[in-house]
Amino acid sequence: MGLPRQITFELLAECPVTRARAGILHTEHGDIPTPAFMPVGTQATVKGLSQRDLWDDLKAPIILGNTYHLFLRPGHELIRQLGGLHKFMSWPGALLTDSGGFQVFSLAGLRKITDDGVLFHSHLNGDPHKFTPASTVDVQLALGSDLMMVLDECPAYPVSHEYAKISMNRTVRWAEEAYAHYRTRIAESPTRHALFPIVQGSMFTDLRRECAERLVELDADGYAVGGLSVGEPRPVSMEMVEASEPYLPKDRPRYAMGVGMPHELPEYVARGIDMMDCVLPSRNARNGSLFTSEGKVVIKNARYRDDAGPLDPNCSCYTCQNYSRAYLRHLFQAGEILFSSLATRHNLRRYLDIMGEIRQAILLAQFPQYLQSVRDRHASGVN
């Protein structure tokens, strides 16, 4: 007998031409309209923004935390003792935590993969640790996140088909072990926490299909497609989503991990993706690269030195309503902390606005036209 659903997904509209769909993801900490973009708050904070900025101004219904970083500092047991991650960071909305697998596998010389997990050394002080499929579930339950991810292996790009198959089999086996442990733990939990398996297989369509087919047997509340944005060409990333999506249940949310640029967001939605996250809007903001409805603005450029106009005349965010490009350039050149806050707020507003446009286009049965307009703009150099 299966577990009761920890989350539910309500499908509202589907595009008859593409695989795009609009829905609502119901969680214990609120409803999430989909398609959704999730701001990344790696260490229990979206850099440069307060929770009030995210909740009241940007109206983001869900953000991400990172299991690896929170495990190392301040520690999941401390967070549990302080009431869980929602209370610890004073966040009223939903939270998703990844398993930490991507960060561990990015450590290269500081980690070793075994059949039962990953041995690694902290990048902070070199202390040894081990993640297993069961332990990462325990850590995320201590954090109290609404959506949790299984431990998976995220191979670098490129790898051989032989290694990708070994890695994919390991990911499936770990997912099965994680679910066996999760079912025991969640049956005792008074709160609801969903666990998503992650489709892997590097850049091989046959392995992606096989992985998806095998993971569906777990009857999870949702499914993620991982191993994207690891150096592969963007068309290949899209191809891997296309290879995975047909085998995932239509009545469950699909989450593409770590994507993408503004013009790519509708492309992933067109391939059946409901949820995305990416550090690009916040990281690029801090580096002075700002996304607007009229294209990318590199604010350090001299052309903005005396530009009294708003960053984006079509944007209603706090940054665009109150500050000129000249002022933003001054803040960036002076290394002022305020720049990071204003720029991050704007970039995330842009991403969330794009997702709102996509959702509206699906609901109004106009998504193919919207998608073509984005492609045309990108082809003309407006990103």
LINBEL-V840653 format. One record per backbone hydrogen bond with DSSP energy under -1.0 kcal/mol. CO is the residue of the C=O (numbers start at 0). NH is the residue of the N-H. Records with the same first field share a line. If there is no record, write none. Layout:
BEGIN
CO: NH + NH
END
This chain:
BEGIN
7: 25
9: 23
12: 21
19: 14
21: 11 + 12
22: 33
23: 9
24: 31
25: 7
26: 29
29: 26
31: 24
33: 22
35: 275
38: 63
40: 43
41: 65
45: 48
49: 53
50: 54
51: 55 + 56
52: 57
53: 59
60: 93
62: 95
63: 40
64: 97
65: 69
66: 70
67: 71
68: 72
69: 74
74: 78
75: 79
76: 80
77: 81
78: 83
79: 82
83: 87
84: 88
85: 90
93: 62
94: 145 + 146
95: 64
99: 103
100: 104
101: 105
103: 106
106: 109
107: 110
109: 120
111: 118
116: 113
117: 130
118: 111
119: 128
121: 125
126: 121
128: 119
130: 117
131: 135
133: 137
134: 138
135: 139
136: 140
137: 141
138: 142
139: 143 + 144
142: 84
145: 193
146: 96
147: 195
159: 163
160: 164
161: 165
162: 166
163: 167
164: 168
165: 169
166: 170
167: 171
168: 172
169: 173
170: 174
171: 175
172: 176
173: 177
174: 178
175: 179
176: 180
177: 181
178: 182
179: 183
180: 184
181: 185
182: 186
184: 187
185: 188
193: 147
195: 149
196: 223
198: 225
200: 203
203: 207
204: 208
205: 209
206: 210
207: 211
208: 212
209: 213
210: 214
211: 215
214: 217
215: 218
222: 254
223: 198
224: 256
232: 236
233: 237
234: 238
235: 239
236: 240
237: 241
238: 242
239: 243
240: 244
243: 246
244: 247
248: 251
252: 222
253: 273 + 274
254: 224
260: 263 + 264
263: 267
264: 268
265: 269
267: 272
268: 271
269: 18
273: 35
274: 255
275: 37
276: 258
278: 282
279: 283
280: 284
281: 285
282: 286
283: 288
284: 287
287: 298
289: 296
291: 294
296: 289
297: 300
300: 303
301: 304
303: 306
306: 325
308: 324
311: 314
316: 320
317: 321
318: 322
323: 327
324: 328
325: 329
326: 330
327: 331
328: 332
329: 333
330: 335
331: 334
335: 338
336: 340
337: 341
338: 342
339: 343
340: 344
341: 345
342: 346
343: 347
344: 348
345: 349
346: 350
347: 351
348: 352
349: 353
350: 354
351: 355
352: 356
353: 357
354: 358
355: 359
356: 360
357: 361
358: 362
359: 363
360: 365
361: 364
365: 369
366: 370
367: 371
368: 372
369: 373
370: 374
371: 375
372: 376
373: 377
374: 378
375: 379
376: 381
377: 380
END
